[in-house]
Amino acid sequence: MSNEVLIFGHKSPDTDTICSAIVKQILNEKSGDTNVKAMRLGEINKETRICFKLSWN
């Protein structure tokens, strides 16, 4: 059994929910807690998809 901690927001994830989960994972990892993973519940919306696409280009 894994002791991994899953970080997620609400069932209809928007940009702030997705980003908050990712940032929390990064903060935990920088503190030495590498047993965390950002997750999402449900599909991301169009706004979030666009934000992430723009940030990776």
NORLINPE-V348890 format. One record per run of one state. SS is the DSSP state (H for helix, E for strand, L for the rest). FROM is the first residue (numbers start at 1). LEN is the number of residues. If there is no record, write none. Layout:
ss | from | len
SS | FROM | LEN
SS | FROM | LEN
//
This chain:
ss | from | len
L | 1 | 4
E | 5 | 3
L | 8 | 7
H | 15 | 16
L | 31 | 5
E | 36 | 3
L | 39 | 7
H | 46 | 10
L | 56 | 2
//
